[in-house]
Amino acid sequence: MRSSAGRKICQVRFKMENSNLQDKNILLGITGSIAAYKSAEVIRLLRKRKAKVYPIMTRAATNFVHPVTFQSLASQEVVLDSFSKNKEIKHISLSSLADLFLIAPATANVIGKIACGIADDILTTTVLACQSPVLIAPAMNHRMWINPILQQNVKKLKSLGFKFVGPMKGKLASGEVGEGRMSEPSQIVDYVEKIFSFEKDFRGKTFLITAGPTRERLDRVRFLSNYSTGKMGYALAEEGKLRGAKIILISGPTFLNVPSGVEFYRVESAEQMKSCVIEKFPEVDGVIMAAAVADFTPLKKERGKIKKDKGEKIFLELKRTPDILAKLGRIKQDKILVGFCAETKDLEKEAKKKLKLKNLDLIVANNISSPGAGFAVDTNVVSLIDKKGEVKSFPKLTKREVAEKIWDKIKEMENQP
Ligand code: CTP
């Protein structure tokens, strides 16, 4: 019989052998922060998990740690500038070999530059050319971290799909205590591992996502609609695509760019959205109905324009639109169905009622009365409620982060018997 200590060693070895970082090419950007000394440990841990690490330092970073330290730990030459003696175009060759670009530590300055698309050194030029995921581990004084300009830059990058780990609350270089301390190397490397483990966890699956409002035509020049911008649905499409799913995006009118690599259909009314969803439904493993489908449509659609000389008052007669989600709930079989609900009160009760009524697997409940939630903002405050009644509530997150949580939850449900 094996001892428990022996078993432990075996488990650790098993984990190491199965590290999904094996042979991954990780660019490690190191910028000018005292936390740069921790990058040495980041390299050591990445290499222990069998990744290949290519350090890139800014000039400012070299004031904190000598490049030779990183060169020895990574067994790779540290890249310090864009110009090489041979004909190689460094930012292109580096970015095209990268499976991930990790920037640890990332100063407020580099975050600002990336958010603005500035490329004035080898690190920022490589980020701009990089098509792989970028993970940022910020490190700065807490006064800089809470600065609204910095926060806006972080929000912008998150909504574009950049990932962040940390910063943590703790003792800062100034001796003060606050949020701004870089995450510990082990946490950073665990997050790197997480990115690779979920990166393609929906490979082979097809999901249909609806997004945006619908427009219900009143006459030739007018329509009824709502404030939805489509941001939530588009964030779901982008995140799902990144995680390997084939995405069919059916969108009402929005001003957003169509995410690359998705099968896209533009529709206008609830009726058109229904036809398109029903047509595509047999092809998919699941549907996420993030669209704010109008519940009512004018009974009569005027061919021309309604003229104001019709009188002092006019009355619109409306009829219910088809409830697309409820229809899918009746024909779903083993497909995953995710719905949204927007409430101003009794959120959980109302959401659970809808979940059951429409035969859903998951409902994303929005409290649209809380600040930073609902329509036409970049953030959302949601609870995820599954059909077992389990409720997971989240603080205010960017819509991209909410999308990540929804996909995580779908994965969790898929893995359940
Ligand atoms: N939905 C749909 N077809 C409709 C209306 C809504 O498929 N005609 C979907 C939405 O995409 C969303 C969910 O159903 O996923 C919302 O359900 P709904 O009952 O419309 O909830 P709310 O609009 O939040 O609430 P209310 O009952 O106030 O209308």
Residues whose N, C-alpha, C, O or C-beta is under 5 A from the ligand:
A	BS01	CTP	M289 A290 A291 A292 V293 A294 D295 T321 P322 D323 I324 L325 V338 G339 F340 C341 A342
